[in-house]
Amino acid sequence: MVTKRRKRLSVLVCPGCSAVGTLRTIVYGMPDPETFDFEKYAVGGCCMNGQGVDPEVKCRICGWEGMREDE
């Protein structure tokens, strides 16, 4: 079985503003503000809709949220 590796977020282009390397993985829940890495991750809040409809990534420049699409 061959598995395809996903591209790193640092090389993906934001669909909202076309910036490269600005997408961050969204983490859901209540992070500890003293230890959470706000530069590496985006906070998605404590509630999720589920069923695969919650955004996976967020742009730190324009605020675009959506699903990760590797080209």
Contacts in CASP RR format, 6 or more apart in sequence:
PFRMAT RR
TARGET T0000
AUTHOR 0000-0000-0000
METHOD contacts of the structure
MODEL  1
MVTKRRKRLSVLVCPGCSAVGTLRTIVYGMPDPETFDFEKYAVGGCCMNG
QGVDPEVKCRICGWEGMREDE
6 68 0 8 1.000
6 70 0 8 1.000
7 70 0 8 1.000
7 71 0 8 1.000
9 21 0 8 1.000
9 23 0 8 1.000
9 24 0 8 1.000
9 25 0 8 1.000
9 57 0 8 1.000
9 68 0 8 1.000
10 20 0 8 1.000
10 21 0 8 1.000
11 20 0 8 1.000
11 21 0 8 1.000
12 20 0 8 1.000
12 21 0 8 1.000
12 23 0 8 1.000
12 57 0 8 1.000
12 68 0 8 1.000
12 69 0 8 1.000
12 70 0 8 1.000
12 71 0 8 1.000
13 19 0 8 1.000
13 20 0 8 1.000
13 21 0 8 1.000
14 20 0 8 1.000
14 21 0 8 1.000
14 22 0 8 1.000
14 23 0 8 1.000
14 59 0 8 1.000
14 61 0 8 1.000
14 62 0 8 1.000
14 64 0 8 1.000
15 64 0 8 1.000
15 69 0 8 1.000
16 59 0 8 1.000
16 62 0 8 1.000
16 64 0 8 1.000
17 59 0 8 1.000
17 61 0 8 1.000
17 62 0 8 1.000
17 64 0 8 1.000
19 59 0 8 1.000
19 61 0 8 1.000
19 62 0 8 1.000
22 59 0 8 1.000
22 60 0 8 1.000
22 61 0 8 1.000
22 62 0 8 1.000
23 57 0 8 1.000
23 58 0 8 1.000
23 59 0 8 1.000
23 60 0 8 1.000
23 68 0 8 1.000
24 40 0 8 1.000
24 41 0 8 1.000
24 42 0 8 1.000
24 57 0 8 1.000
24 58 0 8 1.000
24 59 0 8 1.000
24 60 0 8 1.000
25 40 0 8 1.000
25 41 0 8 1.000
25 42 0 8 1.000
25 56 0 8 1.000
25 57 0 8 1.000
26 41 0 8 1.000
26 42 0 8 1.000
26 43 0 8 1.000
26 44 0 8 1.000
26 54 0 8 1.000
26 55 0 8 1.000
26 56 0 8 1.000
26 57 0 8 1.000
26 58 0 8 1.000
26 65 0 8 1.000
27 36 0 8 1.000
27 41 0 8 1.000
27 42 0 8 1.000
27 43 0 8 1.000
27 44 0 8 1.000
28 44 0 8 1.000
28 45 0 8 1.000
28 46 0 8 1.000
28 47 0 8 1.000
28 48 0 8 1.000
28 54 0 8 1.000
29 43 0 8 1.000
29 44 0 8 1.000
29 45 0 8 1.000
29 46 0 8 1.000
30 45 0 8 1.000
30 46 0 8 1.000
31 41 0 8 1.000
31 43 0 8 1.000
36 43 0 8 1.000
42 57 0 8 1.000
42 58 0 8 1.000
42 60 0 8 1.000
44 55 0 8 1.000
44 58 0 8 1.000
48 54 0 8 1.000
55 65 0 8 1.000
55 66 0 8 1.000
55 67 0 8 1.000
56 66 0 8 1.000
56 67 0 8 1.000
56 68 0 8 1.000
57 65 0 8 1.000
57 66 0 8 1.000
57 67 0 8 1.000
57 68 0 8 1.000
58 64 0 8 1.000
58 65 0 8 1.000
58 66 0 8 1.000
59 65 0 8 1.000
END
